[in-house]
Amino acid sequence: MSKKKGKKKKSPQKVSLKNFIEYVCLGCKIVEKVPKEVVEYFDMMDDGDTSIPPRFSCESCGAEMFPKTI
Ligand SMILES: [Zn+2]
């Protein structure tokens, strides 16, 4: 009698199109949607401090962009 154990593999990250973080520009108030995984990637590059979200600079005016959803 052999029973196979169905081990469910947990996928660490489900790729969802809804996983966007809205960044708003301080200069021109443009709102840009940045994929969460991109934000997390920059977060890891940035001293590994994940409590502080990374900042991006606006492509149209060069001002700093801050996450809207915090
Ligand atoms: Zn801007």
N, CA, C, O and the ligand as a Tripos MOL2 file, in Angstrom:
@<TRIPOS>MOLECULE
protein
  281   279    71     0     0
PROTEIN
NO_CHARGES

@<TRIPOS>ATOM
      1 N           0.8320   -1.1970    0.0000 N.3       1 MET1
      2 CA          0.0000    0.0000    0.0000 C.3       1 MET1
      3 C           0.8740    1.2570    0.0000 C.2       1 MET1
      4 O           1.5930    1.5530    0.9550 O.2       1 MET1
      5 N           0.7830    1.9240   -1.0300 N.am      2 SER2
      6 CA          1.5870    3.1420   -1.1020 C.3       2 SER2
      7 C           0.6910    4.3360   -1.3930 C.2       2 SER2
      8 O          -0.0980    4.3700   -2.3380 O.2       2 SER2
      9 N           0.8640    5.2650   -0.5510 N.am      3 LYS3
     10 CA          0.0520    6.4720   -0.7330 C.3       3 LYS3
     11 C           0.9800    7.6510   -0.9970 C.2       3 LYS3
     12 O           1.9000    7.9560   -0.2390 O.2       3 LYS3
     13 N           0.6910    8.2650   -2.0700 N.am      4 LYS4
     14 CA          1.5360    9.4230   -2.3810 C.3       4 LYS4
     15 C           1.0240   10.6390   -1.6290 C.2       4 LYS4
     16 O          -0.1570   10.9860   -1.6490 O.2       4 LYS4
     17 N           1.9530   11.2420   -0.9870 N.am      5 LYS5
     18 CA          1.5690   12.4650   -0.2860 C.3       5 LYS5
     19 C           1.5990   13.6330   -1.2610 C.2       5 LYS5
     20 O           2.6240   13.9680   -1.8540 O.2       5 LYS5
     21 N           0.4760   14.2080   -1.3890 N.am      6 GLY6
     22 CA          0.4150   15.3500   -2.3140 C.3       6 GLY6
     23 C           0.9180   16.6040   -1.6510 C.2       6 GLY6
     24 O           0.1780   17.3560   -1.0170 O.2       6 GLY6
     25 N           2.1810   16.7960   -1.8190 N.am      7 LYS7
     26 CA          2.7390   18.0120   -1.2290 C.3       7 LYS7
     27 C           2.4240   19.2000   -2.1180 C.2       7 LYS7
     28 O           2.7730   19.2480   -3.2980 O.2       7 LYS7
     29 N           1.7820   20.1090   -1.5270 N.am      8 LYS8
     30 CA          1.4620   21.3030   -2.3110 C.3       8 LYS8
     31 C           2.6140   22.2830   -2.2040 C.2       8 LYS8
     32 O           3.0310   22.6930   -1.1210 O.2       8 LYS8
     33 N           3.0900   22.6270   -3.3420 N.am      9 LYS9
     34 CA          4.1820   23.6150   -3.3330 C.3       9 LYS9
     35 C           3.5920   25.0050   -3.2690 C.2       9 LYS9
     36 O           2.7340   25.3990   -4.0600 O.2       9 LYS9
     37 N           4.0820   25.7050   -2.3130 N.am     10 LYS10
     38 CA          3.6080   27.0830   -2.2060 C.3      10 LYS10
     39 C           4.4160   27.9590   -3.1520 C.2      10 LYS10
     40 O           5.6420   28.0330   -3.0840 O.2      10 LYS10
     41 N           3.7070   28.5900   -3.9970 N.am     11 SER11
     42 CA          4.4160   29.5270   -4.8590 C.3      11 SER11
     43 C           4.6370   30.8090   -4.0640 C.2      11 SER11
     44 O           3.6930   31.3990   -3.5380 O.2      11 SER11
     45 N           5.8720   31.2240   -3.9870 N.am     12 PRO12
     46 CA          6.2050   32.3760   -3.1390 C.3      12 PRO12
     47 C           5.5190   33.6610   -3.5780 C.2      12 PRO12
     48 O           5.1080   34.4810   -2.7570 O.2      12 PRO12
     49 N           5.4120   33.8090   -4.8390 N.am     13 GLN13
     50 CA          4.7920   35.0550   -5.3010 C.3      13 GLN13
     51 C           3.8740   34.7890   -6.4720 C.2      13 GLN13
     52 O           4.2970   34.3460   -7.5400 O.2      13 GLN13
     53 N           2.6260   35.0680   -6.2430 N.am     14 LYS14
     54 CA          1.6910   34.9630   -7.3580 C.3      14 LYS14
     55 C           1.7940   36.2310   -8.1840 C.2      14 LYS14
     56 O           1.6880   37.3490   -7.6800 O.2      14 LYS14
     57 N           1.9960   36.0200   -9.4270 N.am     15 VAL15
     58 CA          2.1030   37.1840  -10.2930 C.3      15 VAL15
     59 C           0.6940   37.6710  -10.6370 C.2      15 VAL15
     60 O          -0.0620   37.0270  -11.3640 O.2      15 VAL15
     61 N           0.4010   38.7820  -10.1040 N.am     16 SER16
     62 CA         -0.9170   39.3390  -10.3480 C.3      16 SER16
     63 C          -0.7880   40.7310  -10.9340 C.2      16 SER16
     64 O           0.0650   41.5280  -10.5450 O.2      16 SER16
     65 N          -1.6540   40.9850  -11.8670 N.am     17 LEU17
     66 CA         -1.6070   42.3040  -12.4980 C.3      17 LEU17
     67 C          -2.1260   43.3860  -11.5650 C.2      17 LEU17
     68 O          -1.9400   44.5810  -11.7910 O.2      17 LEU17
     69 N          -2.7810   42.9250  -10.5100 N.am     18 LYS18
     70 CA         -3.3350   43.9140   -9.5880 C.3      18 LYS18
     71 C          -2.2980   44.3790   -8.5750 C.2      18 LYS18
     72 O          -2.5330   45.3200   -7.8170 O.2      18 LYS18
     73 N          -1.1640   43.7190   -8.5720 N.am     19 ASN19
     74 CA         -0.1380   44.0850   -7.6000 C.3      19 ASN19
     75 C           0.6700   45.2850   -8.0580 C.2      19 ASN19
     76 O           1.8440   45.1830   -8.4140 O.2      19 ASN19
     77 N           0.0140   46.3880   -8.0360 N.am     20 PHE20
     78 CA          0.7070   47.6190   -8.3960 C.3      20 PHE20
     79 C           0.6470   48.5830   -7.2230 C.2      20 PHE20
     80 O          -0.3160   48.6060   -6.4570 O.2      20 PHE20
     81 N           1.6810   49.3610   -7.1090 N.am     21 ILE21
     82 CA          1.6790   50.4050   -6.0970 C.3      21 ILE21
     83 C           1.6640   51.7400   -6.8270 C.2      21 ILE21
     84 O           2.4710   52.0030   -7.7190 O.2      21 ILE21
     85 N           0.7280   52.5580   -6.4200 N.am     22 GLU22
     86 CA          0.6000   53.8430   -7.0890 C.3      22 GLU22
     87 C           1.5710   54.8470   -6.4800 C.2      22 GLU22
     88 O           1.6090   55.0660   -5.2690 O.2      22 GLU22
     89 N           2.3370   55.4350   -7.3530 N.am     23 TYR23
     90 CA          3.2670   56.4800   -6.9240 C.3      23 TYR23
     91 C           2.7820   57.8080   -7.4900 C.2      23 TYR23
     92 O           2.3970   57.9190   -8.6540 O.2      23 TYR23
     93 N           2.8160   58.7880   -6.6350 N.am     24 VAL24
     94 CA          2.3870   60.1020   -7.0970 C.3      24 VAL24
     95 C           3.5740   61.0620   -7.0760 C.2      24 VAL24
     96 O           4.3670   61.0860   -6.1340 O.2      24 VAL24
     97 N           3.6670   61.8400   -8.1260 N.am     25 CYS25
     98 CA          4.7790   62.7750   -8.2590 C.3      25 CYS25
     99 C           4.5040   64.0440   -7.4760 C.2      25 CYS25
    100 O           3.4000   64.5880   -7.5110 O.2      25 CYS25
    101 N           5.5250   64.5080   -6.7680 N.am     26 LEU26
    102 CA          5.3560   65.7360   -5.9890 C.3      26 LEU26
    103 C           5.3740   66.9650   -6.8830 C.2      26 LEU26
    104 O           4.8730   68.0240   -6.5070 O.2      26 LEU26
    105 N           5.9490   66.8180   -8.0570 N.am     27 GLY27
    106 CA          6.0620   67.9520   -8.9580 C.3      27 GLY27
    107 C           4.8160   68.1500   -9.7990 C.2      27 GLY27
    108 O           4.0980   69.1380   -9.6520 O.2      27 GLY27
    109 N           4.5710   67.1880  -10.6890 N.am     28 CYS28
    110 CA          3.4800   67.3610  -11.6400 C.3      28 CYS28
    111 C           2.2420   66.5530  -11.2570 C.2      28 CYS28
    112 O           1.2550   66.5350  -11.9920 O.2      28 CYS28
    113 N           2.2980   65.8900  -10.1140 N.am     29 LYS29
    114 CA          1.1600   65.1470   -9.5580 C.3      29 LYS29
    115 C           0.7110   63.9850  -10.4370 C.2      29 LYS29
    116 O          -0.4130   63.4920  -10.3340 O.2      29 LYS29
    117 N           1.6070   63.5770  -11.2830 N.am     30 ILE30
    118 CA          1.2650   62.4450  -12.1250 C.3      30 ILE30
    119 C           1.2840   61.1770  -11.2750 C.2      30 ILE30
    120 O           2.0970   61.0390  -10.3610 O.2      30 ILE30
    121 N           0.3830   60.2630  -11.5880 N.am     31 VAL31
    122 CA          0.3240   59.0050  -10.8370 C.3      31 VAL31
    123 C           0.8320   57.8800  -11.7280 C.2      31 VAL31
    124 O           0.3520   57.6670  -12.8410 O.2      31 VAL31
    125 N           1.8030   57.1810  -11.2040 N.am     32 GLU32
    126 CA          2.3820   56.0960  -11.9790 C.3      32 GLU32
    127 C           2.2230   54.7890  -11.2180 C.2      32 GLU32
    128 O           2.4490   54.7230  -10.0100 O.2      32 GLU32
    129 N           1.8380   53.7740  -11.9320 N.am     33 LYS33
    130 CA          1.6750   52.4790  -11.2910 C.3      33 LYS33
    131 C           2.9500   51.6710  -11.4370 C.2      33 LYS33
    132 O           3.3920   51.3600  -12.5430 O.2      33 LYS33
    133 N           3.5240   51.3420  -10.3010 N.am     34 VAL34
    134 CA          4.7640   50.5730  -10.3060 C.3      34 VAL34
    135 C           4.4460   49.1610   -9.8030 C.2      34 VAL34
    136 O           3.8450   48.9960   -8.7410 O.2      34 VAL34
    137 N           4.8500   48.1550  -10.5650 N.am     35 PRO35
    138 CA          4.6170   46.7830  -10.1030 C.3      35 PRO35
    139 C           5.2710   46.5320   -8.7570 C.2      35 PRO35
    140 O           6.3830   46.9860   -8.4920 O.2      35 PRO35
    141 N           4.5570   45.7990   -7.9130 N.am     36 LYS36
    142 CA          5.0280   45.5610   -6.5550 C.3      36 LYS36
    143 C           6.3950   44.8770   -6.5380 C.2      36 LYS36
    144 O           7.2350   45.1470   -5.6800 O.2      36 LYS36
    145 N           6.5900   43.9980   -7.4950 N.am     37 GLU37
    146 CA          7.8640   43.2780   -7.4940 C.3      37 GLU37
    147 C           9.0210   44.2030   -7.8520 C.2      37 GLU37
    148 O          10.1540   43.9860   -7.4210 O.2      37 GLU37
    149 N           8.7370   45.2160   -8.6270 N.am     38 VAL38
    150 CA          9.7780   46.2050   -8.9300 C.3      38 VAL38
    151 C          10.1050   47.0080   -7.6800 C.2      38 VAL38
    152 O          11.2680   47.2880   -7.3890 O.2      38 VAL38
    153 N           9.0560   47.3740   -6.9440 N.am     39 VAL39
    154 CA          9.2510   48.1180   -5.7010 C.3      39 VAL39
    155 C          10.0390   47.2720   -4.7070 C.2      39 VAL39
    156 O          10.9450   47.7620   -4.0320 O.2      39 VAL39
    157 N           9.6750   45.9890   -4.6320 N.am     40 GLU40
    158 CA         10.3700   45.1040   -3.7020 C.3      40 GLU40
    159 C          11.8160   44.9070   -4.1160 C.2      40 GLU40
    160 O          12.7040   44.7760   -3.2730 O.2      40 GLU40
    161 N          12.0400   44.8890   -5.3980 N.am     41 TYR41
    162 CA         13.4130   44.7320   -5.8930 C.3      41 TYR41
    163 C          14.2660   45.9250   -5.4820 C.2      41 TYR41
    164 O          15.3860   45.7680   -4.9970 O.2      41 TYR41
    165 N          13.7200   47.1100   -5.6830 N.am     42 PHE42
    166 CA         14.4680   48.3120   -5.3000 C.3      42 PHE42
    167 C          14.6050   48.4020   -3.7940 C.2      42 PHE42
    168 O          15.5800   48.9440   -3.2730 O.2      42 PHE42
    169 N          13.6140   47.8640   -3.1060 N.am     43 ASP43
    170 CA         13.6540   47.8420   -1.6540 C.3      43 ASP43
    171 C          14.8420   47.0350   -1.1580 C.2      43 ASP43
    172 O          15.5160   47.4150   -0.2010 O.2      43 ASP43
    173 N          15.0860   45.9190   -1.8220 N.am     44 MET44
    174 CA         16.1880   45.0580   -1.4130 C.3      44 MET44
    175 C          17.5370   45.6880   -1.7430 C.2      44 MET44
    176 O          18.5180   45.5000   -1.0250 O.2      44 MET44
    177 N          17.5680   46.4280   -2.8260 N.am     45 MET45
    178 CA         18.8070   47.0960   -3.2090 C.3      45 MET45
    179 C          19.1140   48.2370   -2.2490 C.2      45 MET45
    180 O          20.2690   48.5960   -2.0200 O.2      45 MET45
    181 N          18.0580   48.7840   -1.7040 N.am     46 ASP46
    182 CA         18.1900   49.9750   -0.8860 C.3      46 ASP46
    183 C          18.3960   49.5960    0.5760 C.2      46 ASP46
    184 O          17.4780   49.7040    1.3880 O.2      46 ASP46
    185 N          19.5910   49.1590    0.9010 N.am     47 ASP47
    186 CA         20.0020   48.8250    2.2640 C.3      47 ASP47
    187 C          19.1980   47.6920    2.8910 C.2      47 ASP47
    188 O          19.3980   47.3640    4.0610 O.2      47 ASP47
    189 N          18.3050   47.1000    2.1330 N.am     48 GLY48
    190 CA         17.5260   45.9870    2.6500 C.3      48 GLY48
    191 C          16.4850   46.3940    3.6790 C.2      48 GLY48
    192 O          15.9130   45.5410    4.3590 O.2      48 GLY48
    193 N          16.2430   47.6610    3.7920 N.am     49 ASP49
    194 CA         15.2330   48.1190    4.7250 C.3      49 ASP49
    195 C          13.8790   48.1370    4.0270 C.2      49 ASP49
    196 O          13.5690   49.0310    3.2390 O.2      49 ASP49
    197 N          13.0900   47.1240    4.3420 N.am     50 THR50
    198 CA         11.8290   47.0000    3.6130 C.3      50 THR50
    199 C          10.7040   47.8100    4.2500 C.2      50 THR50
    200 O           9.5920   47.8660    3.7230 O.2      50 THR50
    201 N          11.0020   48.4350    5.3830 N.am     51 SER51
    202 CA          9.9480   49.2200    6.0150 C.3      51 SER51
    203 C           9.7900   50.5710    5.3290 C.2      51 SER51
    204 O           8.7490   51.2220    5.4130 O.2      51 SER51
    205 N          10.8480   50.9600    4.6550 N.am     52 ILE52
    206 CA         10.7770   52.2250    3.9170 C.3      52 ILE52
    207 C          10.6860   51.9220    2.4300 C.2      52 ILE52
    208 O          11.6010   51.3330    1.8550 O.2      52 ILE52
    209 N           9.6120   52.3130    1.8220 N.am     53 PRO53
    210 CA          9.4740   52.0530    0.3940 C.3      53 PRO53
    211 C          10.4580   52.8930   -0.4160 C.2      53 PRO53
    212 O          10.7600   54.0310   -0.0580 O.2      53 PRO53
    213 N          10.9480   52.3260   -1.4980 N.am     54 PRO54
    214 CA         11.8970   53.0730   -2.3200 C.3      54 PRO54
    215 C          11.2170   54.2370   -3.0310 C.2      54 PRO54
    216 O          10.0100   54.2380   -3.2700 O.2      54 PRO54
    217 N          12.0230   55.2030   -3.3500 N.am     55 ARG55
    218 CA         11.4820   56.3680   -4.0450 C.3      55 ARG55
    219 C          11.8930   56.3210   -5.5000 C.2      55 ARG55
    220 O          12.9630   55.8310   -5.8580 O.2      55 ARG55
    221 N          11.0420   56.8260   -6.2920 N.am     56 PHE56
    222 CA         11.3680   56.9300   -7.7040 C.3      56 PHE56
    223 C          11.3340   58.3900   -8.1040 C.2      56 PHE56
    224 O          10.7000   59.2180   -7.4510 O.2      56 PHE56
    225 N          12.0190   58.6850   -9.1780 N.am     57 SER57
    226 CA         11.9300   60.0510   -9.6570 C.3      57 SER57
    227 C          11.0890   60.0900  -10.9240 C.2      57 SER57
    228 O          11.1350   59.1900  -11.7630 O.2      57 SER57
    229 N          10.3340   61.1480  -11.0280 N.am     58 CYS58
    230 CA          9.3850   61.3030  -12.1240 C.3      58 CYS58
    231 C          10.1180   61.4150  -13.4540 C.2      58 CYS58
    232 O          11.1420   62.0860  -13.5800 O.2      58 CYS58
    233 N           9.5520   60.7330  -14.4330 N.am     59 GLU59
    234 CA         10.2030   60.7670  -15.7390 C.3      59 GLU59
    235 C           9.9250   62.0580  -16.4870 C.2      59 GLU59
    236 O          10.6880   62.4500  -17.3710 O.2      59 GLU59
    237 N           8.8310   62.7170  -16.1310 N.am     60 SER60
    238 CA          8.5000   63.9250  -16.8890 C.3      60 SER60
    239 C           9.0580   65.1910  -16.2780 C.2      60 SER60
    240 O           9.4000   66.1240  -17.0050 O.2      60 SER60
    241 N           9.1600   65.2490  -14.9320 N.am     61 CYS61
    242 CA          9.6640   66.4910  -14.3430 C.3      61 CYS61
    243 C          10.8790   66.2740  -13.4410 C.2      61 CYS61
    244 O          11.5510   67.2340  -13.0650 O.2      61 CYS61
    245 N          11.1590   65.0220  -13.0950 N.am     62 GLY62
    246 CA         12.3570   64.7450  -12.3110 C.3      62 GLY62
    247 C          12.1680   64.8810  -10.8170 C.2      62 GLY62
    248 O          13.1020   64.6680  -10.0440 O.2      62 GLY62
    249 N          10.9580   65.2360  -10.4050 N.am     63 ALA63
    250 CA         10.6940   65.3610   -8.9740 C.3      63 ALA63
    251 C          10.5460   63.9770   -8.3490 C.2      63 ALA63
    252 O          10.4280   62.9700   -9.0460 O.2      63 ALA63
    253 N          10.5540   63.9530   -7.0210 N.am     64 GLU64
    254 CA         10.4400   62.6790   -6.3190 C.3      64 GLU64
    255 C           9.0000   62.1770   -6.3450 C.2      64 GLU64
    256 O           8.0400   62.9460   -6.2990 O.2      64 GLU64
    257 N           8.8940   60.8600   -6.4220 N.am     65 MET65
    258 CA          7.5720   60.2540   -6.3900 C.3      65 MET65
    259 C           7.4180   59.4670   -5.1040 C.2      65 MET65
    260 O           8.3310   58.7570   -4.6820 O.2      65 MET65
    261 N           6.2840   59.5950   -4.5010 N.am     66 PHE66
    262 CA          6.0210   58.9000   -3.2460 C.3      66 PHE66
    263 C           4.8710   57.9170   -3.4300 C.2      66 PHE66
    264 O           3.9460   58.1500   -4.2080 O.2      66 PHE66
    265 N           4.9530   56.8240   -2.7010 N.am     67 PRO67
    266 CA          3.8540   55.8600   -2.7970 C.3      67 PRO67
    267 C           2.5520   56.4360   -2.2630 C.2      67 PRO67
    268 O           2.5140   57.0730   -1.2110 O.2      67 PRO67
    269 N           1.4990   56.1950   -3.0090 N.am     68 LYS68
    270 CA          0.2190   56.7750   -2.6610 C.3      68 LYS68
    271 C          -0.4880   55.9630   -1.5820 C.2      68 LYS68
    272 O          -1.2170   56.5010   -0.7490 O.2      68 LYS68
    273 N          -0.2590   54.6900   -1.6210 N.am     69 THR69
    274 CA         -1.0380   53.7910   -0.7720 C.3      69 THR69
    275 C          -0.3470   53.5040    0.5480 C.2      69 THR69
    276 O          -0.2330   52.3470    0.9550 O.2      69 THR69
    277 N           0.1040   54.5290    1.2060 N.am     70 ILE70
    278 CA          0.6940   54.3360    2.5350 C.3      70 ILE70
    279 C           0.2560   55.4690    3.4440 C.2      70 ILE70
    280 O           0.6370   55.5050    4.6140 O.2      70 ILE70
    281 ZN          6.5060   64.8030  -12.2320 Zn       71 ZN71
@<TRIPOS>BOND
     1     1     2 1
     2     2     3 1
     3     3     4 2
     4     3     5 am
     5     5     6 1
     6     6     7 1
     7     7     8 2
     8     7     9 am
     9     9    10 1
    10    10    11 1
    11    11    12 2
    12    11    13 am
    13    13    14 1
    14    14    15 1
    15    15    16 2
    16    15    17 am
    17    17    18 1
    18    18    19 1
    19    19    20 2
    20    19    21 am
    21    21    22 1
    22    22    23 1
    23    23    24 2
    24    23    25 am
    25    25    26 1
    26    26    27 1
    27    27    28 2
    28    27    29 am
    29    29    30 1
    30    30    31 1
    31    31    32 2
    32    31    33 am
    33    33    34 1
    34    34    35 1
    35    35    36 2
    36    35    37 am
    37    37    38 1
    38    38    39 1
    39    39    40 2
    40    39    41 am
    41    41    42 1
    42    42    43 1
    43    43    44 2
    44    43    45 am
    45    45    46 1
    46    46    47 1
    47    47    48 2
    48    47    49 am
    49    49    50 1
    50    50    51 1
    51    51    52 2
    52    51    53 am
    53    53    54 1
    54    54    55 1
    55    55    56 2
    56    55    57 am
    57    57    58 1
    58    58    59 1
    59    59    60 2
    60    59    61 am
    61    61    62 1
    62    62    63 1
    63    63    64 2
    64    63    65 am
    65    65    66 1
    66    66    67 1
    67    67    68 2
    68    67    69 am
    69    69    70 1
    70    70    71 1
    71    71    72 2
    72    71    73 am
    73    73    74 1
    74    74    75 1
    75    75    76 2
    76    75    77 am
    77    77    78 1
    78    78    79 1
    79    79    80 2
    80    79    81 am
    81    81    82 1
    82    82    83 1
    83    83    84 2
    84    83    85 am
    85    85    86 1
    86    86    87 1
    87    87    88 2
    88    87    89 am
    89    89    90 1
    90    90    91 1
    91    91    92 2
    92    91    93 am
    93    93    94 1
    94    94    95 1
    95    95    96 2
    96    95    97 am
    97    97    98 1
    98    98    99 1
    99    99   100 2
   100    99   101 am
   101   101   102 1
   102   102   103 1
   103   103   104 2
   104   103   105 am
   105   105   106 1
   106   106   107 1
   107   107   108 2
   108   107   109 am
   109   109   110 1
   110   110   111 1
   111   111   112 2
   112   111   113 am
   113   113   114 1
   114   114   115 1
   115   115   116 2
   116   115   117 am
   117   117   118 1
   118   118   119 1
   119   119   120 2
   120   119   121 am
   121   121   122 1
   122   122   123 1
   123   123   124 2
   124   123   125 am
   125   125   126 1
   126   126   127 1
   127   127   128 2
   128   127   129 am
   129   129   130 1
   130   130   131 1
   131   131   132 2
   132   131   133 am
   133   133   134 1
   134   134   135 1
   135   135   136 2
   136   135   137 am
   137   137   138 1
   138   138   139 1
   139   139   140 2
   140   139   141 am
   141   141   142 1
   142   142   143 1
   143   143   144 2
   144   143   145 am
   145   145   146 1
   146   146   147 1
   147   147   148 2
   148   147   149 am
   149   149   150 1
   150   150   151 1
   151   151   152 2
   152   151   153 am
   153   153   154 1
   154   154   155 1
   155   155   156 2
   156   155   157 am
   157   157   158 1
   158   158   159 1
   159   159   160 2
   160   159   161 am
   161   161   162 1
   162   162   163 1
   163   163   164 2
   164   163   165 am
   165   165   166 1
   166   166   167 1
   167   167   168 2
   168   167   169 am
   169   169   170 1
   170   170   171 1
   171   171   172 2
   172   171   173 am
   173   173   174 1
   174   174   175 1
   175   175   176 2
   176   175   177 am
   177   177   178 1
   178   178   179 1
   179   179   180 2
   180   179   181 am
   181   181   182 1
   182   182   183 1
   183   183   184 2
   184   183   185 am
   185   185   186 1
   186   186   187 1
   187   187   188 2
   188   187   189 am
   189   189   190 1
   190   190   191 1
   191   191   192 2
   192   191   193 am
   193   193   194 1
   194   194   195 1
   195   195   196 2
   196   195   197 am
   197   197   198 1
   198   198   199 1
   199   199   200 2
   200   199   201 am
   201   201   202 1
   202   202   203 1
   203   203   204 2
   204   203   205 am
   205   205   206 1
   206   206   207 1
   207   207   208 2
   208   207   209 am
   209   209   210 1
   210   210   211 1
   211   211   212 2
   212   211   213 am
   213   213   214 1
   214   214   215 1
   215   215   216 2
   216   215   217 am
   217   217   218 1
   218   218   219 1
   219   219   220 2
   220   219   221 am
   221   221   222 1
   222   222   223 1
   223   223   224 2
   224   223   225 am
   225   225   226 1
   226   226   227 1
   227   227   228 2
   228   227   229 am
   229   229   230 1
   230   230   231 1
   231   231   232 2
   232   231   233 am
   233   233   234 1
   234   234   235 1
   235   235   236 2
   236   235   237 am
   237   237   238 1
   238   238   239 1
   239   239   240 2
   240   239   241 am
   241   241   242 1
   242   242   243 1
   243   243   244 2
   244   243   245 am
   245   245   246 1
   246   246   247 1
   247   247   248 2
   248   247   249 am
   249   249   250 1
   250   250   251 1
   251   251   252 2
   252   251   253 am
   253   253   254 1
   254   254   255 1
   255   255   256 2
   256   255   257 am
   257   257   258 1
   258   258   259 1
   259   259   260 2
   260   259   261 am
   261   261   262 1
   262   262   263 1
   263   263   264 2
   264   263   265 am
   265   265   266 1
   266   266   267 1
   267   267   268 2
   268   267   269 am
   269   269   270 1
   270   270   271 1
   271   271   272 2
   272   271   273 am
   273   273   274 1
   274   274   275 1
   275   275   276 2
   276   275   277 am
   277   277   278 1
   278   278   279 1
   279   279   280 2
@<TRIPOS>SUBSTRUCTURE
     1 MET1         2 RESIDUE 1 A MET
     2 SER2         6 RESIDUE 1 A SER
     3 LYS3        10 RESIDUE 1 A LYS
     4 LYS4        14 RESIDUE 1 A LYS
     5 LYS5        18 RESIDUE 1 A LYS
     6 GLY6        22 RESIDUE 1 A GLY
     7 LYS7        26 RESIDUE 1 A LYS
     8 LYS8        30 RESIDUE 1 A LYS
     9 LYS9        34 RESIDUE 1 A LYS
    10 LYS10       38 RESIDUE 1 A LYS
    11 SER11       42 RESIDUE 1 A SER
    12 PRO12       46 RESIDUE 1 A PRO
    13 GLN13       50 RESIDUE 1 A GLN
    14 LYS14       54 RESIDUE 1 A LYS
    15 VAL15       58 RESIDUE 1 A VAL
    16 SER16       62 RESIDUE 1 A SER
    17 LEU17       66 RESIDUE 1 A LEU
    18 LYS18       70 RESIDUE 1 A LYS
    19 ASN19       74 RESIDUE 1 A ASN
    20 PHE20       78 RESIDUE 1 A PHE
    21 ILE21       82 RESIDUE 1 A ILE
    22 GLU22       86 RESIDUE 1 A GLU
    23 TYR23       90 RESIDUE 1 A TYR
    24 VAL24       94 RESIDUE 1 A VAL
    25 CYS25       98 RESIDUE 1 A CYS
    26 LEU26      102 RESIDUE 1 A LEU
    27 GLY27      106 RESIDUE 1 A GLY
    28 CYS28      110 RESIDUE 1 A CYS
    29 LYS29      114 RESIDUE 1 A LYS
    30 ILE30      118 RESIDUE 1 A ILE
    31 VAL31      122 RESIDUE 1 A VAL
    32 GLU32      126 RESIDUE 1 A GLU
    33 LYS33      130 RESIDUE 1 A LYS
    34 VAL34      134 RESIDUE 1 A VAL
    35 PRO35      138 RESIDUE 1 A PRO
    36 LYS36      142 RESIDUE 1 A LYS
    37 GLU37      146 RESIDUE 1 A GLU
    38 VAL38      150 RESIDUE 1 A VAL
    39 VAL39      154 RESIDUE 1 A VAL
    40 GLU40      158 RESIDUE 1 A GLU
    41 TYR41      162 RESIDUE 1 A TYR
    42 PHE42      166 RESIDUE 1 A PHE
    43 ASP43      170 RESIDUE 1 A ASP
    44 MET44      174 RESIDUE 1 A MET
    45 MET45      178 RESIDUE 1 A MET
    46 ASP46      182 RESIDUE 1 A ASP
    47 ASP47      186 RESIDUE 1 A ASP
    48 GLY48      190 RESIDUE 1 A GLY
    49 ASP49      194 RESIDUE 1 A ASP
    50 THR50      198 RESIDUE 1 A THR
    51 SER51      202 RESIDUE 1 A SER
    52 ILE52      206 RESIDUE 1 A ILE
    53 PRO53      210 RESIDUE 1 A PRO
    54 PRO54      214 RESIDUE 1 A PRO
    55 ARG55      218 RESIDUE 1 A ARG
    56 PHE56      222 RESIDUE 1 A PHE
    57 SER57      226 RESIDUE 1 A SER
    58 CYS58      230 RESIDUE 1 A CYS
    59 GLU59      234 RESIDUE 1 A GLU
    60 SER60      238 RESIDUE 1 A SER
    61 CYS61      242 RESIDUE 1 A CYS
    62 GLY62      246 RESIDUE 1 A GLY
    63 ALA63      250 RESIDUE 1 A ALA
    64 GLU64      254 RESIDUE 1 A GLU
    65 MET65      258 RESIDUE 1 A MET
    66 PHE66      262 RESIDUE 1 A PHE
    67 PRO67      266 RESIDUE 1 A PRO
    68 LYS68      270 RESIDUE 1 A LYS
    69 THR69      274 RESIDUE 1 A THR
    70 ILE70      278 RESIDUE 1 A ILE
    71 ZN71       281 GROUP 0 **** ****
